[in-house]
Amino acid sequence: MPSIASSLFWIALIAAIAPIVAGLIPRRLVPEVVLLLLAGAVVGPFALNIAADSEAIGILRELGLGMLFLLAGYEIDRQELSGRGGRRALYTWLFCLALAFTVV
């Protein structure tokens, strides 16, 4: 099992590299949030297992999840929500909600 220090190193490295990689992708096709989630999944205990799952990392994980929701909010284009894409998103969300209620 990796140590907490090595886990913090990998987490900090991902947090530093993700914005750089997101900036290199033309037309910002992949948001920074997606890169953070993918990299976190790769170094986590279910893939490469180079970041430990301990209590200290758990607190950092919860804080990071809150920050990811904030970052995702910055990716939203308000004009897109009021147009055709927003209506399609609303219909998709309502369909998924009805599907969830049906399954449950």
Distance bins in CASP14 RR format, pairs under 12 A and 6 or more apart:
PFRMAT RR
TARGET T0000
AUTHOR 0000-0000-0000
RMODE 2
METHOD distances of the structure
MODEL  1
1 7 0 0 0 0 1 0 0 0 0 0 0
1 44 0 0 0 0 0 1 0 0 0 0 0
1 45 0 0 0 0 1 0 0 0 0 0 0
1 49 0 0 0 0 1 0 0 0 0 0 0
1 50 0 0 0 0 0 1 0 0 0 0 0
1 51 0 0 0 0 0 1 0 0 0 0 0
1 52 1 0 1 0 0 0 0 0 0 0 0
1 53 0 0 0 0 1 0 0 0 0 0 0
1 54 0 0 0 0 1 0 0 0 0 0 0
1 57 0 0 0 0 0 1 0 0 0 0 0
2 8 0 0 0 0 0 1 0 0 0 0 0
2 9 0 0 0 0 1 0 0 0 0 0 0
2 10 0 0 0 0 1 0 0 0 0 0 0
2 11 0 0 0 0 0 1 0 0 0 0 0
2 43 0 0 0 0 1 0 0 0 0 0 0
2 44 0 0 0 0 1 0 0 0 0 0 0
2 45 0 0 0 0 1 0 0 0 0 0 0
2 48 0 0 0 0 1 0 0 0 0 0 0
2 49 1 0 0 1 0 0 0 0 0 0 0
2 50 1 0 1 0 0 0 0 0 0 0 0
2 51 1 0 0 1 0 0 0 0 0 0 0
2 52 1 0 1 0 0 0 0 0 0 0 0
2 53 0 0 0 0 1 0 0 0 0 0 0
2 54 0 0 0 0 1 0 0 0 0 0 0
2 57 0 0 0 0 1 0 0 0 0 0 0
3 9 0 0 0 0 1 0 0 0 0 0 0
3 10 0 0 0 0 0 1 0 0 0 0 0
3 50 0 0 0 0 0 1 0 0 0 0 0
3 51 0 0 0 0 0 1 0 0 0 0 0
3 52 1 0 0 1 0 0 0 0 0 0 0
3 54 0 0 0 0 1 0 0 0 0 0 0
3 56 0 0 0 0 0 1 0 0 0 0 0
3 57 0 0 0 0 0 1 0 0 0 0 0
4 10 0 0 0 0 0 1 0 0 0 0 0
4 11 0 0 0 0 0 1 0 0 0 0 0
4 51 0 0 0 0 1 0 0 0 0 0 0
4 52 1 0 0 1 0 0 0 0 0 0 0
4 53 0 0 0 0 0 1 0 0 0 0 0
4 54 1 0 1 0 0 0 0 0 0 0 0
4 55 0 0 0 0 1 0 0 0 0 0 0
4 56 1 0 1 0 0 0 0 0 0 0 0
4 57 1 0 0 1 0 0 0 0 0 0 0
4 58 0 0 0 0 0 1 0 0 0 0 0
4 59 0 0 0 0 0 1 0 0 0 0 0
4 60 0 0 0 0 1 0 0 0 0 0 0
5 11 0 0 0 0 0 1 0 0 0 0 0
5 12 0 0 0 0 0 1 0 0 0 0 0
5 51 0 0 0 0 0 1 0 0 0 0 0
5 52 0 0 0 0 1 0 0 0 0 0 0
5 54 0 0 0 0 0 1 0 0 0 0 0
5 56 0 0 0 0 0 1 0 0 0 0 0
5 57 0 0 0 0 0 1 0 0 0 0 0
6 12 0 0 0 0 0 1 0 0 0 0 0
6 13 0 0 0 0 0 1 0 0 0 0 0
6 43 0 0 0 0 0 1 0 0 0 0 0
6 44 0 0 0 0 0 1 0 0 0 0 0
6 48 0 0 0 0 0 1 0 0 0 0 0
6 49 0 0 0 0 0 1 0 0 0 0 0
6 50 1 0 0 1 0 0 0 0 0 0 0
6 51 1 0 0 1 0 0 0 0 0 0 0
6 52 1 0 0 1 0 0 0 0 0 0 0
6 54 0 0 0 0 0 1 0 0 0 0 0
6 57 0 0 0 0 0 1 0 0 0 0 0
7 13 0 0 0 0 0 1 0 0 0 0 0
7 14 0 0 0 0 0 1 0 0 0 0 0
7 40 0 0 0 0 0 1 0 0 0 0 0
7 43 0 0 0 0 1 0 0 0 0 0 0
7 44 0 0 0 0 1 0 0 0 0 0 0
7 45 0 0 0 0 1 0 0 0 0 0 0
7 48 0 0 0 0 0 1 0 0 0 0 0
7 49 0 0 0 0 0 1 0 0 0 0 0
7 50 1 0 0 1 0 0 0 0 0 0 0
7 51 1 0 1 0 0 0 0 0 0 0 0
7 52 1 0 1 0 0 0 0 0 0 0 0
7 53 0 0 0 0 1 0 0 0 0 0 0
7 54 1 0 0 1 0 0 0 0 0 0 0
7 55 0 0 0 0 0 1 0 0 0 0 0
7 56 0 0 0 0 1 0 0 0 0 0 0
7 57 1 0 1 0 0 0 0 0 0 0 0
7 58 0 0 0 0 0 1 0 0 0 0 0
7 60 0 0 0 0 1 0 0 0 0 0 0
7 61 0 0 0 0 0 1 0 0 0 0 0
8 14 0 0 0 0 0 1 0 0 0 0 0
8 15 0 0 0 0 0 1 0 0 0 0 0
8 43 0 0 0 0 0 1 0 0 0 0 0
8 50 0 0 0 0 0 1 0 0 0 0 0
8 51 0 0 0 0 1 0 0 0 0 0 0
8 52 0 0 0 0 1 0 0 0 0 0 0
8 54 0 0 0 0 0 1 0 0 0 0 0
8 56 0 0 0 0 1 0 0 0 0 0 0
8 57 1 0 0 1 0 0 0 0 0 0 0
8 58 0 0 0 0 0 1 0 0 0 0 0
8 59 0 0 0 0 0 1 0 0 0 0 0
8 60 1 0 0 1 0 0 0 0 0 0 0
8 61 0 0 0 0 0 1 0 0 0 0 0
9 15 0 0 0 0 0 1 0 0 0 0 0
9 16 0 0 0 0 0 1 0 0 0 0 0
9 43 0 0 0 0 0 1 0 0 0 0 0
9 50 0 0 0 0 1 0 0 0 0 0 0
9 51 0 0 0 0 1 0 0 0 0 0 0
9 52 0 0 0 0 0 1 0 0 0 0 0
9 57 0 0 0 0 0 1 0 0 0 0 0
10 16 0 0 0 0 0 1 0 0 0 0 0
10 17 0 0 0 0 0 1 0 0 0 0 0
10 39 0 0 0 0 1 0 0 0 0 0 0
10 40 0 0 0 0 1 0 0 0 0 0 0
10 42 0 0 0 0 1 0 0 0 0 0 0
10 43 1 0 1 0 0 0 0 0 0 0 0
10 44 0 0 0 0 1 0 0 0 0 0 0
10 45 0 0 0 0 0 1 0 0 0 0 0
10 47 0 0 0 0 0 1 0 0 0 0 0
10 48 0 0 0 0 1 0 0 0 0 0 0
10 49 0 0 0 0 0 1 0 0 0 0 0
10 50 1 0 1 0 0 0 0 0 0 0 0
10 51 1 0 1 0 0 0 0 0 0 0 0
10 52 0 0 0 0 1 0 0 0 0 0 0
10 57 0 0 0 0 0 1 0 0 0 0 0
10 60 0 0 0 0 0 1 0 0 0 0 0
11 17 0 0 0 0 0 1 0 0 0 0 0
11 18 0 0 0 0 0 1 0 0 0 0 0
11 36 0 0 0 0 0 1 0 0 0 0 0
11 39 0 0 0 0 1 0 0 0 0 0 0
11 40 1 0 0 1 0 0 0 0 0 0 0
11 42 0 0 0 0 0 1 0 0 0 0 0
11 43 1 0 0 1 0 0 0 0 0 0 0
11 44 0 0 0 0 1 0 0 0 0 0 0
11 50 0 0 0 0 0 1 0 0 0 0 0
11 51 1 0 0 1 0 0 0 0 0 0 0
11 52 0 0 0 0 0 1 0 0 0 0 0
11 53 0 0 0 0 0 1 0 0 0 0 0
11 54 0 0 0 0 0 1 0 0 0 0 0
11 56 0 0 0 0 0 1 0 0 0 0 0
11 57 1 0 0 1 0 0 0 0 0 0 0
11 58 0 0 0 0 0 1 0 0 0 0 0
11 59 0 0 0 0 0 1 0 0 0 0 0
11 60 1 0 0 1 0 0 0 0 0 0 0
11 61 0 0 0 0 1 0 0 0 0 0 0
11 63 0 0 0 0 0 1 0 0 0 0 0
11 64 0 0 0 0 1 0 0 0 0 0 0
12 18 0 0 0 0 0 1 0 0 0 0 0
12 39 0 0 0 0 0 1 0 0 0 0 0
12 43 0 0 0 0 0 1 0 0 0 0 0
12 51 0 0 0 0 0 1 0 0 0 0 0
12 57 0 0 0 0 0 1 0 0 0 0 0
12 60 0 0 0 0 0 1 0 0 0 0 0
13 20 0 0 0 0 0 1 0 0 0 0 0
13 21 0 0 0 0 0 1 0 0 0 0 0
13 36 0 0 0 0 0 1 0 0 0 0 0
13 39 0 0 0 0 1 0 0 0 0 0 0
13 40 0 0 0 0 0 1 0 0 0 0 0
13 42 0 0 0 0 0 1 0 0 0 0 0
13 43 0 0 0 0 1 0 0 0 0 0 0
13 50 0 0 0 0 0 1 0 0 0 0 0
13 51 0 0 0 0 0 1 0 0 0 0 0
14 20 0 0 0 0 0 1 0 0 0 0 0
14 21 0 0 0 0 1 0 0 0 0 0 0
14 22 0 0 0 0 0 1 0 0 0 0 0
14 32 0 0 0 0 0 1 0 0 0 0 0
14 35 0 0 0 0 1 0 0 0 0 0 0
14 36 1 0 0 1 0 0 0 0 0 0 0
14 37 0 0 0 0 0 1 0 0 0 0 0
14 38 0 0 0 0 1 0 0 0 0 0 0
14 39 1 0 1 0 0 0 0 0 0 0 0
14 40 1 0 0 1 0 0 0 0 0 0 0
14 41 0 0 0 0 0 1 0 0 0 0 0
14 42 0 0 0 0 1 0 0 0 0 0 0
14 43 1 0 0 1 0 0 0 0 0 0 0
14 44 0 0 0 0 0 1 0 0 0 0 0
14 48 0 0 0 0 0 1 0 0 0 0 0
14 50 0 0 0 0 0 1 0 0 0 0 0
14 51 0 0 0 0 1 0 0 0 0 0 0
14 60 0 0 0 0 0 1 0 0 0 0 0
14 64 0 0 0 0 0 1 0 0 0 0 0
15 21 0 0 0 0 0 1 0 0 0 0 0
15 22 0 0 0 0 0 1 0 0 0 0 0
15 32 0 0 0 0 0 1 0 0 0 0 0
15 33 0 0 0 0 0 1 0 0 0 0 0
15 35 0 0 0 0 0 1 0 0 0 0 0
15 36 1 0 0 1 0 0 0 0 0 0 0
15 39 0 0 0 0 1 0 0 0 0 0 0
15 40 0 0 0 0 1 0 0 0 0 0 0
15 43 0 0 0 0 0 1 0 0 0 0 0
15 60 0 0 0 0 0 1 0 0 0 0 0
15 63 0 0 0 0 0 1 0 0 0 0 0
15 64 0 0 0 0 1 0 0 0 0 0 0
15 67 0 0 0 0 1 0 0 0 0 0 0
15 68 0 0 0 0 0 1 0 0 0 0 0
15 71 0 0 0 0 0 1 0 0 0 0 0
16 22 0 0 0 0 0 1 0 0 0 0 0
16 32 0 0 0 0 0 1 0 0 0 0 0
16 35 0 0 0 0 0 1 0 0 0 0 0
16 36 0 0 0 0 0 1 0 0 0 0 0
16 39 0 0 0 0 0 1 0 0 0 0 0
17 23 0 0 0 0 0 1 0 0 0 0 0
17 24 0 0 0 0 0 1 0 0 0 0 0
17 32 0 0 0 0 0 1 0 0 0 0 0
17 35 0 0 0 0 1 0 0 0 0 0 0
17 36 0 0 0 0 1 0 0 0 0 0 0
17 38 0 0 0 0 0 1 0 0 0 0 0
17 39 1 0 0 1 0 0 0 0 0 0 0
17 40 0 0 0 0 0 1 0 0 0 0 0
17 43 0 0 0 0 0 1 0 0 0 0 0
18 24 0 0 0 0 0 1 0 0 0 0 0
18 25 0 0 0 0 0 1 0 0 0 0 0
18 30 0 0 0 0 0 1 0 0 0 0 0
18 31 0 0 0 0 1 0 0 0 0 0 0
18 32 1 0 1 0 0 0 0 0 0 0 0
18 33 0 0 0 0 1 0 0 0 0 0 0
18 34 0 0 0 0 1 0 0 0 0 0 0
18 35 1 0 1 0 0 0 0 0 0 0 0
18 36 1 0 1 0 0 0 0 0 0 0 0
18 37 0 0 0 0 1 0 0 0 0 0 0
18 38 0 0 0 0 1 0 0 0 0 0 0
18 39 1 0 0 1 0 0 0 0 0 0 0
18 40 0 0 0 0 1 0 0 0 0 0 0
18 42 0 0 0 0 0 1 0 0 0 0 0
18 43 0 0 0 0 0 1 0 0 0 0 0
18 67 0 0 0 0 0 1 0 0 0 0 0
18 68 0 0 0 0 0 1 0 0 0 0 0
18 71 0 0 0 0 1 0 0 0 0 0 0
19 25 0 0 0 0 0 1 0 0 0 0 0
19 28 0 0 0 0 0 1 0 0 0 0 0
19 30 0 0 0 0 0 1 0 0 0 0 0
19 31 0 0 0 0 0 1 0 0 0 0 0
19 32 1 0 1 0 0 0 0 0 0 0 0
19 33 0 0 0 0 0 1 0 0 0 0 0
19 35 0 0 0 0 1 0 0 0 0 0 0
19 36 0 0 0 0 1 0 0 0 0 0 0
19 39 0 0 0 0 0 1 0 0 0 0 0
19 71 0 0 0 0 1 0 0 0 0 0 0
20 32 0 0 0 0 1 0 0 0 0 0 0
20 35 0 0 0 0 1 0 0 0 0 0 0
20 39 0 0 0 0 0 1 0 0 0 0 0
21 28 0 0 0 0 0 1 0 0 0 0 0
21 29 0 0 0 0 0 1 0 0 0 0 0
21 30 0 0 0 0 1 0 0 0 0 0 0
21 31 0 0 0 0 0 1 0 0 0 0 0
21 32 0 0 0 0 1 0 0 0 0 0 0
21 34 0 0 0 0 0 1 0 0 0 0 0
21 35 1 0 1 0 0 0 0 0 0 0 0
21 36 0 0 0 0 0 1 0 0 0 0 0
21 38 0 0 0 0 0 1 0 0 0 0 0
21 39 0 0 0 0 1 0 0 0 0 0 0
22 28 1 0 0 1 0 0 0 0 0 0 0
22 29 0 0 0 0 1 0 0 0 0 0 0
22 30 1 0 0 1 0 0 0 0 0 0 0
22 31 1 0 0 1 0 0 0 0 0 0 0
22 32 1 0 1 0 0 0 0 0 0 0 0
22 33 0 0 0 0 1 0 0 0 0 0 0
22 34 0 0 0 0 1 0 0 0 0 0 0
22 35 1 0 1 0 0 0 0 0 0 0 0
22 36 0 0 0 0 1 0 0 0 0 0 0
22 38 0 0 0 0 0 1 0 0 0 0 0
22 39 0 0 0 0 0 1 0 0 0 0 0
22 71 0 0 0 0 0 1 0 0 0 0 0
22 75 0 0 0 0 0 1 0 0 0 0 0
23 29 0 0 0 0 0 1 0 0 0 0 0
23 30 0 0 0 0 1 0 0 0 0 0 0
23 31 0 0 0 0 0 1 0 0 0 0 0
23 32 0 0 0 0 1 0 0 0 0 0 0
23 35 0 0 0 0 1 0 0 0 0 0 0
24 30 0 0 0 0 0 1 0 0 0 0 0
24 32 0 0 0 0 0 1 0 0 0 0 0
24 35 0 0 0 0 0 1 0 0 0 0 0
25 31 0 0 0 0 1 0 0 0 0 0 0
25 32 0 0 0 0 1 0 0 0 0 0 0
25 34 0 0 0 0 0 1 0 0 0 0 0
25 35 0 0 0 0 1 0 0 0 0 0 0
28 34 0 0 0 0 0 1 0 0 0 0 0
28 35 0 0 0 0 0 1 0 0 0 0 0
28 74 0 0 0 0 0 1 0 0 0 0 0
28 75 0 0 0 0 1 0 0 0 0 0 0
28 77 0 0 0 0 0 1 0 0 0 0 0
29 35 0 0 0 0 0 1 0 0 0 0 0
29 75 0 0 0 0 0 1 0 0 0 0 0
30 36 0 0 0 0 0 1 0 0 0 0 0
30 37 0 0 0 0 0 1 0 0 0 0 0
30 38 0 0 0 0 1 0 0 0 0 0 0
30 39 0 0 0 0 0 1 0 0 0 0 0
30 75 0 0 0 0 0 1 0 0 0 0 0
31 37 0 0 0 0 1 0 0 0 0 0 0
31 38 0 0 0 0 0 1 0 0 0 0 0
31 68 0 0 0 0 0 1 0 0 0 0 0
31 71 1 0 0 1 0 0 0 0 0 0 0
31 72 1 0 0 1 0 0 0 0 0 0 0
31 73 0 0 0 0 1 0 0 0 0 0 0
31 74 0 0 0 0 1 0 0 0 0 0 0
31 75 1 0 1 0 0 0 0 0 0 0 0
31 76 0 0 0 0 0 1 0 0 0 0 0
31 77 0 0 0 0 0 1 0 0 0 0 0
32 38 0 0 0 0 0 1 0 0 0 0 0
32 39 0 0 0 0 0 1 0 0 0 0 0
32 67 0 0 0 0 0 1 0 0 0 0 0
32 68 0 0 0 0 1 0 0 0 0 0 0
32 70 0 0 0 0 0 1 0 0 0 0 0
32 71 1 0 0 1 0 0 0 0 0 0 0
32 72 0 0 0 0 1 0 0 0 0 0 0
32 73 0 0 0 0 0 1 0 0 0 0 0
32 74 0 0 0 0 1 0 0 0 0 0 0
32 75 0 0 0 0 1 0 0 0 0 0 0
33 39 0 0 0 0 0 1 0 0 0 0 0
33 40 0 0 0 0 0 1 0 0 0 0 0
33 64 0 0 0 0 0 1 0 0 0 0 0
33 65 0 0 0 0 0 1 0 0 0 0 0
33 66 0 0 0 0 0 1 0 0 0 0 0
33 67 0 0 0 0 1 0 0 0 0 0 0
33 68 1 0 1 0 0 0 0 0 0 0 0
33 69 0 0 0 0 1 0 0 0 0 0 0
33 70 0 0 0 0 1 0 0 0 0 0 0
33 71 1 0 1 0 0 0 0 0 0 0 0
33 72 1 0 1 0 0 0 0 0 0 0 0
33 73 0 0 0 0 1 0 0 0 0 0 0
33 74 0 0 0 0 1 0 0 0 0 0 0
33 75 1 0 0 1 0 0 0 0 0 0 0
33 76 0 0 0 0 0 1 0 0 0 0 0
34 40 0 0 0 0 0 1 0 0 0 0 0
34 41 0 0 0 0 0 1 0 0 0 0 0
34 68 0 0 0 0 1 0 0 0 0 0 0
34 71 0 0 0 0 0 1 0 0 0 0 0
34 72 0 0 0 0 1 0 0 0 0 0 0
34 75 0 0 0 0 1 0 0 0 0 0 0
35 41 0 0 0 0 0 1 0 0 0 0 0
35 42 0 0 0 0 0 1 0 0 0 0 0
35 68 0 0 0 0 0 1 0 0 0 0 0
35 71 0 0 0 0 0 1 0 0 0 0 0
35 75 0 0 0 0 0 1 0 0 0 0 0
36 42 0 0 0 0 0 1 0 0 0 0 0
36 43 0 0 0 0 0 1 0 0 0 0 0
36 61 0 0 0 0 0 1 0 0 0 0 0
36 64 0 0 0 0 1 0 0 0 0 0 0
36 65 0 0 0 0 0 1 0 0 0 0 0
36 66 0 0 0 0 0 1 0 0 0 0 0
36 67 0 0 0 0 1 0 0 0 0 0 0
36 68 1 0 0 1 0 0 0 0 0 0 0
36 69 0 0 0 0 0 1 0 0 0 0 0
36 70 0 0 0 0 0 1 0 0 0 0 0
36 71 1 0 0 1 0 0 0 0 0 0 0
36 72 0 0 0 0 0 1 0 0 0 0 0
36 75 0 0 0 0 0 1 0 0 0 0 0
37 43 0 0 0 0 0 1 0 0 0 0 0
37 44 0 0 0 0 0 1 0 0 0 0 0
37 61 0 0 0 0 0 1 0 0 0 0 0
37 64 0 0 0 0 0 1 0 0 0 0 0
37 65 0 0 0 0 1 0 0 0 0 0 0
37 67 0 0 0 0 0 1 0 0 0 0 0
37 68 1 0 0 1 0 0 0 0 0 0 0
37 69 0 0 0 0 0 1 0 0 0 0 0
37 71 0 0 0 0 0 1 0 0 0 0 0
37 72 0 0 0 0 1 0 0 0 0 0 0
38 44 0 0 0 0 0 1 0 0 0 0 0
38 47 0 0 0 0 0 1 0 0 0 0 0
38 68 0 0 0 0 0 1 0 0 0 0 0
39 47 0 0 0 0 0 1 0 0 0 0 0
39 48 0 0 0 0 0 1 0 0 0 0 0
39 50 0 0 0 0 0 1 0 0 0 0 0
39 51 0 0 0 0 0 1 0 0 0 0 0
39 68 0 0 0 0 0 1 0 0 0 0 0
40 46 0 0 0 0 0 1 0 0 0 0 0
40 47 0 0 0 0 1 0 0 0 0 0 0
40 48 0 0 0 0 1 0 0 0 0 0 0
40 49 0 0 0 0 0 1 0 0 0 0 0
40 50 0 0 0 0 0 1 0 0 0 0 0
40 51 1 0 0 1 0 0 0 0 0 0 0
40 53 0 0 0 0 0 1 0 0 0 0 0
40 57 0 0 0 0 0 1 0 0 0 0 0
40 60 0 0 0 0 0 1 0 0 0 0 0
40 61 0 0 0 0 1 0 0 0 0 0 0
40 64 0 0 0 0 0 1 0 0 0 0 0
40 65 0 0 0 0 0 1 0 0 0 0 0
40 68 0 0 0 0 0 1 0 0 0 0 0
41 47 1 0 0 1 0 0 0 0 0 0 0
41 48 0 0 0 0 1 0 0 0 0 0 0
41 49 0 0 0 0 0 1 0 0 0 0 0
41 51 0 0 0 0 0 1 0 0 0 0 0
41 61 0 0 0 0 0 1 0 0 0 0 0
42 48 1 0 1 0 0 0 0 0 0 0 0
42 49 0 0 0 0 0 1 0 0 0 0 0
42 50 0 0 0 0 1 0 0 0 0 0 0
42 51 0 0 0 0 1 0 0 0 0 0 0
43 49 0 0 0 0 1 0 0 0 0 0 0
43 50 1 0 1 0 0 0 0 0 0 0 0
43 51 1 0 1 0 0 0 0 0 0 0 0
43 52 0 0 0 0 0 1 0 0 0 0 0
43 53 0 0 0 0 0 1 0 0 0 0 0
43 57 0 0 0 0 0 1 0 0 0 0 0
44 50 1 0 0 1 0 0 0 0 0 0 0
44 51 1 0 1 0 0 0 0 0 0 0 0
44 52 0 0 0 0 1 0 0 0 0 0 0
44 53 1 0 0 1 0 0 0 0 0 0 0
44 54 0 0 0 0 0 1 0 0 0 0 0
44 57 0 0 0 0 1 0 0 0 0 0 0
44 58 0 0 0 0 0 1 0 0 0 0 0
44 61 0 0 0 0 0 1 0 0 0 0 0
45 51 1 0 0 1 0 0 0 0 0 0 0
45 52 1 0 0 1 0 0 0 0 0 0 0
45 53 1 0 1 0 0 0 0 0 0 0 0
45 54 0 0 0 0 0 1 0 0 0 0 0
45 57 0 0 0 0 1 0 0 0 0 0 0
45 58 0 0 0 0 0 1 0 0 0 0 0
45 61 0 0 0 0 0 1 0 0 0 0 0
46 53 0 0 0 0 1 0 0 0 0 0 0
50 57 0 0 0 0 0 1 0 0 0 0 0
51 57 1 0 0 1 0 0 0 0 0 0 0
51 58 0 0 0 0 0 1 0 0 0 0 0
51 60 0 0 0 0 0 1 0 0 0 0 0
51 61 0 0 0 0 1 0 0 0 0 0 0
52 58 0 0 0 0 1 0 0 0 0 0 0
52 60 0 0 0 0 0 1 0 0 0 0 0
52 61 0 0 0 0 0 1 0 0 0 0 0
53 59 0 0 0 0 0 1 0 0 0 0 0
53 60 0 0 0 0 0 1 0 0 0 0 0
53 61 0 0 0 0 1 0 0 0 0 0 0
54 60 0 0 0 0 1 0 0 0 0 0 0
54 61 0 0 0 0 0 1 0 0 0 0 0
55 61 0 0 0 0 0 1 0 0 0 0 0
55 62 0 0 0 0 0 1 0 0 0 0 0
56 62 0 0 0 0 0 1 0 0 0 0 0
56 63 0 0 0 0 0 1 0 0 0 0 0
57 63 0 0 0 0 0 1 0 0 0 0 0
57 64 0 0 0 0 0 1 0 0 0 0 0
58 64 0 0 0 0 1 0 0 0 0 0 0
58 65 0 0 0 0 1 0 0 0 0 0 0
59 65 0 0 0 0 0 1 0 0 0 0 0
60 66 0 0 0 0 0 1 0 0 0 0 0
60 67 0 0 0 0 0 1 0 0 0 0 0
61 67 0 0 0 0 0 1 0 0 0 0 0
61 68 0 0 0 0 0 1 0 0 0 0 0
62 68 0 0 0 0 0 1 0 0 0 0 0
62 69 0 0 0 0 0 1 0 0 0 0 0
63 69 0 0 0 0 0 1 0 0 0 0 0
63 70 0 0 0 0 0 1 0 0 0 0 0
64 70 0 0 0 0 1 0 0 0 0 0 0
64 71 0 0 0 0 1 0 0 0 0 0 0
64 72 0 0 0 0 0 1 0 0 0 0 0
65 71 0 0 0 0 0 1 0 0 0 0 0
65 72 0 0 0 0 0 1 0 0 0 0 0
66 72 0 0 0 0 1 0 0 0 0 0 0
66 73 0 0 0 0 0 1 0 0 0 0 0
67 73 0 0 0 0 0 1 0 0 0 0 0
67 74 0 0 0 0 0 1 0 0 0 0 0
68 74 0 0 0 0 0 1 0 0 0 0 0
68 75 0 0 0 0 0 1 0 0 0 0 0
69 75 0 0 0 0 0 1 0 0 0 0 0
69 76 0 0 0 0 0 1 0 0 0 0 0
70 76 0 0 0 0 0 1 0 0 0 0 0
73 81 0 0 0 0 0 1 0 0 0 0 0
75 81 0 0 0 0 0 1 0 0 0 0 0
76 82 0 0 0 0 0 1 0 0 0 0 0
76 85 0 0 0 0 0 1 0 0 0 0 0
76 86 0 0 0 0 0 1 0 0 0 0 0
76 89 0 0 0 0 0 1 0 0 0 0 0
77 83 0 0 0 0 0 1 0 0 0 0 0
77 85 0 0 0 0 1 0 0 0 0 0 0
77 86 0 0 0 0 1 0 0 0 0 0 0
77 89 0 0 0 0 0 1 0 0 0 0 0
78 86 0 0 0 0 0 1 0 0 0 0 0
79 85 0 0 0 0 0 1 0 0 0 0 0
79 86 0 0 0 0 1 0 0 0 0 0 0
80 86 1 0 0 1 0 0 0 0 0 0 0
80 87 0 0 0 0 0 1 0 0 0 0 0
80 88 0 0 0 0 0 1 0 0 0 0 0
80 89 0 0 0 0 1 0 0 0 0 0 0
81 87 0 0 0 0 1 0 0 0 0 0 0
81 88 0 0 0 0 0 1 0 0 0 0 0
81 89 1 0 0 1 0 0 0 0 0 0 0
81 90 0 0 0 0 1 0 0 0 0 0 0
81 93 0 0 0 0 0 1 0 0 0 0 0
82 89 0 0 0 0 0 1 0 0 0 0 0
82 90 0 0 0 0 0 1 0 0 0 0 0
83 89 0 0 0 0 1 0 0 0 0 0 0
83 90 0 0 0 0 0 1 0 0 0 0 0
84 90 0 0 0 0 0 1 0 0 0 0 0
84 91 0 0 0 0 0 1 0 0 0 0 0
85 91 0 0 0 0 1 0 0 0 0 0 0
85 92 0 0 0 0 1 0 0 0 0 0 0
85 93 0 0 0 0 0 1 0 0 0 0 0
86 92 0 0 0 0 1 0 0 0 0 0 0
86 93 0 0 0 0 1 0 0 0 0 0 0
86 94 0 0 0 0 0 1 0 0 0 0 0
87 93 0 0 0 0 0 1 0 0 0 0 0
87 94 0 0 0 0 0 1 0 0 0 0 0
88 94 0 0 0 0 0 1 0 0 0 0 0
88 95 0 0 0 0 0 1 0 0 0 0 0
89 95 0 0 0 0 0 1 0 0 0 0 0
89 96 0 0 0 0 0 1 0 0 0 0 0
90 96 0 0 0 0 0 1 0 0 0 0 0
90 97 0 0 0 0 0 1 0 0 0 0 0
91 97 0 0 0 0 0 1 0 0 0 0 0
91 98 0 0 0 0 0 1 0 0 0 0 0
92 98 0 0 0 0 0 1 0 0 0 0 0
92 99 0 0 0 0 0 1 0 0 0 0 0
93 99 0 0 0 0 0 1 0 0 0 0 0
93 100 0 0 0 0 0 1 0 0 0 0 0
94 100 0 0 0 0 0 1 0 0 0 0 0
94 101 0 0 0 0 0 1 0 0 0 0 0
95 101 0 0 0 0 0 1 0 0 0 0 0
95 102 0 0 0 0 0 1 0 0 0 0 0
96 102 0 0 0 0 0 1 0 0 0 0 0
96 103 0 0 0 0 0 1 0 0 0 0 0
97 103 0 0 0 0 0 1 0 0 0 0 0
97 104 0 0 0 0 0 1 0 0 0 0 0
98 104 0 0 0 0 0 1 0 0 0 0 0
END
